[in-house]
Amino acid sequence: MHWRSCKYEAFRIMRKWSHKFMTSDQSPSVFVFRQLSNCRNTMEAADSPRKDSPATPEENSTKKGLRTVNGVQYDFNDPRFAGMGTRAIKRLLKQEHWEATRDERTKIQREKQRRKKEERQKLVEEGVLEPRPKRQRHQEMSLSNVGVVIDCAFTSYMSEKELHSMQSQIVHCYSKNRTAPLSMKTSITSFDEALRTTFDKKTSSWTNWKNVDFLTETYDEKFDKDNLIYLSADSDNVAHELEDGKTYIIGGIVDKNRYKGLCQNKAVEQGIKTAQLPIGEYIHMASRKVLTVNQVYEIMLKWLEYRDWKRAFMDVIPLRKLKESVIVDPKQEEAGSEEQKAEKGEAEEAIDAPQANEDDADSKEKEATT
Ligand SMILES: C[S@@+](CC[C@H](N)C(=O)[O-])C[C@H]1O[C@@H](n2cnc3c(N)ncnc32)[C@H](O)[C@@H]1O
């Protein structure tokens, strides 16, 4: 027994039996010591192997390795858990249980929704509630002339967790595209086995998605290179608008900034134009301007709706990121740059600054806004 459990056991015994040693002439420490000795004897007896009779289920449950998770007993010494810690095994078993009970949960959820719908319908009939406005049907959705490709050629760069997150982000994009006033024709390229399996597991309805093509091919096999623009926070070009007839590529990767410049370099190598979103013109971000796939996708949808980048950014970029950032006031920015120009002019007149210093200042200013 570890000394900490021993100490805990001593306290437990003192608390439980305090009424006894208050009345007996035995000192508390002697009393606790005796109780602990009894406890140790019992444990040693339980630990020693029995040759005569097989272990009862109760004894089994106290044996190291046998644990109950979600009401089912598992042997944690099973070779399939080899090399895994207790927590990891529990997490795995819980995940398996969650997957196994998916149908059951869906059934309960559907039943709950059906009941809710019936109750609501009743209230509408009684005039208590207004009927819901009719949802825009898919066929009535307007499709813009701007296309999107989510380039999923990076599954080998991601952990399983990141792959799951990537899949959720694509689901998110799809759901936003369905309800947007102007939607975008979307293609998921380099859709490989790993991603397909994740989709099958998590969102089996993907095969019925409208306006989305799942392609095993790469984007350059399917699209005319001249109409492609790879979006990348690392690009030197800025997309001031989304052009009709163009297809914008979003790098389908969740990498927590591990692979800086990955998509930019890929596009440059393939001779495909690149552009970053004009975030720096509207928001001076405290952190890097790298957004997630679904955020970029949603910003594009919002731009198509408002034709206003600032509104699009403010609608989509999470509040927590905005809080740490400075929102640019275009008027102040203009006045500021006039002042800067004037100051710069004066400085240039006063000191004949070397060209390198000017370049330095320029690149520093750029760094601050990107
Ligand atoms: C999580 S980022 C991937 C970052 C990755 N390290 C890379 O090399 O791009 C996912 C994708 O969103 C798009 N993206 C993110 N932030 C962007 C920005 N500020 N401007 C343009 N595209 C952006 C890019 O297409 C990028 O590949």
PDBQT file of the ligand as one rigid body, heavy atoms in Angstrom, charges set to zero:
ROOT
HETATM    1  C1  LIG A 401      -5.720  26.030 -41.297  1.00  0.00    +0.000 C 
HETATM    2  S1  LIG A 401      -5.320  26.785 -42.786  1.00  0.00    +0.000 S 
HETATM    3  C2  LIG A 401      -3.938  25.852 -43.277  1.00  0.00    +0.000 C 
HETATM    4  C3  LIG A 401      -2.636  26.455 -42.906  1.00  0.00    +0.000 C 
HETATM    5  C4  LIG A 401      -1.519  25.768 -43.615  1.00  0.00    +0.000 C 
HETATM    6  N1  LIG A 401      -0.357  25.766 -42.793  1.00  0.00    +0.000 N 
HETATM    7  C5  LIG A 401      -1.203  26.380 -44.963  1.00  0.00    +0.000 C 
HETATM    8  O1  LIG A 401      -0.104  26.135 -45.438  1.00  0.00    +0.000 OA
HETATM    9  O2  LIG A 401      -2.043  27.056 -45.527  1.00  0.00    +0.000 OA
HETATM   10  C6  LIG A 401      -6.523  26.172 -43.893  1.00  0.00    +0.000 C 
HETATM   11  C7  LIG A 401      -6.664  26.915 -45.169  1.00  0.00    +0.000 C 
HETATM   12  O3  LIG A 401      -7.488  28.051 -45.001  1.00  0.00    +0.000 OA
HETATM   13  C8  LIG A 401      -7.128  29.046 -45.920  1.00  0.00    +0.000 C 
HETATM   14  N2  LIG A 401      -6.770  30.254 -45.164  1.00  0.00    +0.000 N 
HETATM   15  C9  LIG A 401      -6.598  30.387 -43.830  1.00  0.00    +0.000 A 
HETATM   16  N3  LIG A 401      -6.353  31.661 -43.505  1.00  0.00    +0.000 NA
HETATM   17  C10 LIG A 401      -6.362  32.375 -44.645  1.00  0.00    +0.000 A 
HETATM   18  C11 LIG A 401      -6.159  33.741 -44.976  1.00  0.00    +0.000 A 
HETATM   19  N4  LIG A 401      -5.914  34.656 -44.036  1.00  0.00    +0.000 N 
HETATM   20  N5  LIG A 401      -6.238  34.109 -46.271  1.00  0.00    +0.000 NA
HETATM   21  C12 LIG A 401      -6.496  33.196 -47.223  1.00  0.00    +0.000 A 
HETATM   22  N6  LIG A 401      -6.703  31.902 -46.982  1.00  0.00    +0.000 NA
HETATM   23  C13 LIG A 401      -6.633  31.479 -45.719  1.00  0.00    +0.000 A 
HETATM   24  C14 LIG A 401      -5.982  28.517 -46.723  1.00  0.00    +0.000 C 
HETATM   25  O4  LIG A 401      -6.478  27.981 -47.922  1.00  0.00    +0.000 OA
HETATM   26  C15 LIG A 401      -5.435  27.439 -45.829  1.00  0.00    +0.000 C 
HETATM   27  O5  LIG A 401      -4.767  26.473 -46.563  1.00  0.00    +0.000 OA
ENDROOT
TORSDOF 0
